[in-house]
Structures are given as C-alpha cells and as structure tokens.
Amino acid sequence: MKHQFIKISTVDVLDGCSLRLHFHDGAVREINLEPVLYGELYEPLREHDFFSQVTVDDEAGTVVWPNGADFDPDQLHARDEHVDTFAKQMQRIG
C-alpha cells in the first residue's frame, strides 16, 4: 500500500485566526487555529496582520509564516479528529 502525502495547494485567510485550506486531494477545510496558538513561535500569529502573511510552501505542502511557524498538513487535514488533544499539547508548550 502506497502512502499518499497530504499537501495544501492554496490558503484563504478568514476572520480571526481562521484559514480555509484547499488540499491536493480536493478536500477543503475551514480551521480556526486560535486554540493552538501558544508558545514563542505561534503566539505572534494571534496578531491578524501577521497571521494574514500566511503562504503555502509548495515543497513542504503546508502553510507557513515569515517567522517559520508552520503546521503538519496531515494534522490539518484530519484536524477535526485531533483538535482537543492538539490544543492541550500546544497549551503545555506555551
């Protein structure tokens, strides 16, 4: 069985700390990242002007910000399944 790597093709910035992510497999997810924006790397993303600087790294297939913050595209694709656990982990790091 061949593993398919999940990649993000485009991103739209929504209100607050939310993104609409378009994946290569055709899936589209609207994700509020606010619950996981903790710690030195992710805290700056709470500022909307900085958050809006998100781009897609074509090589890694994920969203990135100028300070190097990024998220695993596999986790973003399956975020509904992992949101509570992910948020708790990020709060402990922060």
N, C-alpha and C positions, 0 to 999 in steps of 0.2 A: 504494500500500500504506500502510495506516494503522499508525502505531507505537502499540503498547499499552504504557502506563506500568505498571510493576510497582509494586504497593503492598502493604504489610503491613497486615493487618487486626487481628491480635492477636498477643501475645507471651507466652510462658511462660518463667519463669526456671527453669533446670535446675541441676544440680550444677556447681560450679566456675564457669567463665566461659562457660557454655553457655546457649543460648537455643533454644526451639522457636518458629519463626516460621511463622505462618499467612498466606499470601498471598491476595490477592483472586482470583487465578486458580485457587484450590483447592490449590495446592502447599503442602506442609508441609516445612520443613527444620529439622533439629537441627544447630546450628552452635556449635562451640567457638571463641570469639573470642580465647582466650588467646594464640595465636601472633601476633596483630596488635596487642596492647595495649601499645604503646610510645609514648613522647613525652609531653609535658606534658598534652595533652588526654585521652589514652587510658590512661595509667598508673593514674589513680585507679580505673578500672574493675576493676582486679585485686583490690580490696577487695570481698568478697562483699556486705557491707551496702550499699555504694554501687552496685555492679553491679545489685543487686536493685531499685533505684529506676528501672529502665528503664520507659519508657512508649512508646506509639505516637503519633506526631504525625500526626493524621488528615489534615492539609493536605498534608504532605510525603510521607506514606505510608511512613514509616520509623521505626526505633526511635531514641529519644533519651534522654539522661541529663540530670540537673539542671545539669551543667557545660557543656552544649552539645554534648557528644560525640554523634556520630551516624554512620551508615553508609549508603552508597548502596544503596537497596533492590534495584536491578538487580544489583549485585555480590553482595549476599547471596543473591539468588535463584539466581545462577549460580556460587556460591562454590566448589563442587567443581572447577570448571574453572579457577579462578584462585587457589586458596589459596596455593600456593608463591610465586608472583610477588607477591601482595598482602602476605604475611608479610615477604618480603625488603624491600619498599618501606617498610613500617612500621618495620622494624628500623633502616633507614638514617635515617629521620626522627628516631627516638628517640635 
